[in-house]
Amino acid sequence: MDTKEKDVERRQEMEDRAFDTMRKAGELKEEGRMRKEEGKVRSSRLWIWLGVLVLIFILVYWLFAIGTFGDLANWFNG
């Protein structure tokens, strides 16, 4: 009986270790999902700021192209 009890205890320990490993894997997956979501938010913010900067550049270029700044600064005669 002792060997059977030891065998049962050993199997129970192996199962406990396997379940602990599975729980840790699940926690790691959840942590990975959270990090991925944070990365998406950061990336989205960066793309929005890049778009804003590009739009500002286009607006300034357009204003120079039509001569608005030149007229305001009296660069042009007329």
N, C-alpha and C positions, 0 to 999 in steps of 0.2 A: 504494500500500500504506500509505503514511503516514496518509492520511485514514481508511482502514479501521481501522487500528490505533488511531488517536485516537478513532474512533467506538466501537470495542470498549471502550477504556479508559473513555470517558465513560459508556457503558452500565453498565460494571462499577461505577463510582463511584456512579451513580444507584441501582443495586441494593443496594450496600453501605449507602448512606444510608437506603434504604427498609427494609432489614433492621434497621438500628440503630434506626430509628423504631419498628418493630414490637416490638423487644426492650424499648425504653423504655416503650412502652404496656403491655406485659405486666408489667413491674416496677411500674408505677403501679397497675395493677389489683390486683396482689398486695398492695401497700402499702395500698390502699383496703380490701381485705378484712380485713387485719390491724387497721386502725383501726376498722372496723365491729365486729369481734369484741371489741375492747377496750371500745368504747362500750356494747355489749350487756352486758358483764360489769359495768361501772360502773353502768349503768342498773338491772340486776338487784339489785345491792347496795343502791342507793338505795330501790328498791321494798320490799326486805326490811326495811330500817330503818324505812321509813314504816309498814309493816304492824306491826312491833313496837311502835312508838310509839302507834299507834291501839289496839292490844290493851291496852297499859298504861293508856291513857286510859279505855278501856271498863271495865277491872278496877277502877280507882280510882273511877270513877263508880258502878259497881255496889256497891262497898263502902260508899260514902257513902249510896247509896240504901237499902241494907238496914240502915243504922245501925251498922255494925260500928265504924267510926271514932268515931262518937258515943259508943258504949258504952265503948270503950277510953279515951277522953279524959274520961269522966265528964261528958258534956254533958247526958245524960238523967237524970231522976230515976226510979229504979226498979230 
